Amino acid sequence: MKSYYRVLTLVVVAGVIMLHDNMTYFLKMNKSTSGISSFGLSLSIKTHSLRLSSEPAPHFRIIENSEVEGKSEEERRRRSTHFNDRSKMIINGTDSSLNYSEIGAELSRPIGTRKLVLPNVLLIGAQKAGTSAVADWLYHNGVCKAKIFDGEPSHYEKEVHFFDEHLRYQEGVEFYSKRFEHCVGRKRKKYILDATPKYLLFSRRIYDLYNESSRAGLNKSLKLMVILREPISREISWYNHRIFRLALLNSTGHGSIHESYRDILQSNGAIMSFDQYSETVLKDSIKGDPSNSPGIYVEHLKSWVKLFDRKQLLVLSYDELQSNPAKTRWRINQFLGTKYKGGFNKANTKESDSKIREVSLRAGQALKPLFQETNEELYAFLRDHPGPAMEQKPFPHFE
């Protein structure tokens, strides 16, 4: 008799799985020709464990008004996310509503996958414009940072480098989500932050991933912040950072890593002066592909504003952050609806005899013509596309 019940249980479970898969396929194939797909029903099994006994079969999770995405079963299992129109899940007969805008995105996934957790605040840039100081202040006030995994450098707590590093991006959304799973649960954080400053150049990747992975409206509630610094000063600071890192690598014998610094090295391996770097590498790069230059801010902001509501993007001035940091903190608090305390700590304390502190006449002659026109275009763009109420208006001209 027990053997009979075991067999019966297996038959029932197998039938339910086949019913689920067939319904998914039927709804997808009939989406454009049948009214049946408008019900949008999706069934998935809650598979904590399966015991061969006469106990009741596992509960079902029933989620209404959902869509099933993906071109194959494997793709569907990897990417689909089930939510109804009000971002509520019906789990075992109970209505469990979550405010996803307050806790990042916590997303229900199909069989065999985990819940996804995505940041709900991104500090997208610019590099060498004070992002470390702002991020450290937010983290000090309880904003959740990423978890570091084995083999990752310590700065990946602040900068996950998911969207800007191709190999990491290819790992997919679950790779990204795993770094923030600790931010939800018993000690749930209101805000989860990724402060990778190179994201300024990757608006499309960010939009696509959030849009495809979230059915909780996070794409529309995602908060974006960017700090803009006078472009030539930013280039000098980035150059200083790189030659400091290069000297550090030389001192530790990691000569093979020099490949990533090849653009600031002469053919004999010596480091270019900033004047040389400006007249050759920077000038050619900016003229050849402005969209790939971090300092051509207007090109990147145009892309962000096409994809996201302008009110989601807070544009901050590096000059104000330096001269009136309290005002910058006020703007961020207003934008996030928070009352975070404390001040900014100075993040860049590196000193070196080779550190460039001012723009030389030679470098200025090479770079100023390249940035002058786009800076003016930036001021006009920000004037014609006003942001959230607390943003500085008009945006100050770079000093």
Secondary structure by P-SEA (a helix, b strand, c coil): caaaaaaaaaaaaaaaaaaaaaaaaaaaaacccccccccbbbbbbbcccccccccccbbbbbbcccccccccaaaaaacbbbbccccccccccbbbbbccccccccccccccccbbbbbccccccccccaaaaaaaaaaaaccbbbbbccccccccccccccccccccccccaaaaaaacccccccccccbbbbbcccccccaaaaaaaaaaaccccccccbbbbbbbcaaaaaaaaaaaaaaaaaaaaaaacccccccccccccccccccccaaaaaacaaaaaaaacccccccaaaaaaaaaaaccccccbbbbbaaaaaacaaaaaaaaaaaaccbbbbbbccccccccccccccccaaaaaacccccaaaaaaaaaaaaaccccccccccccccc
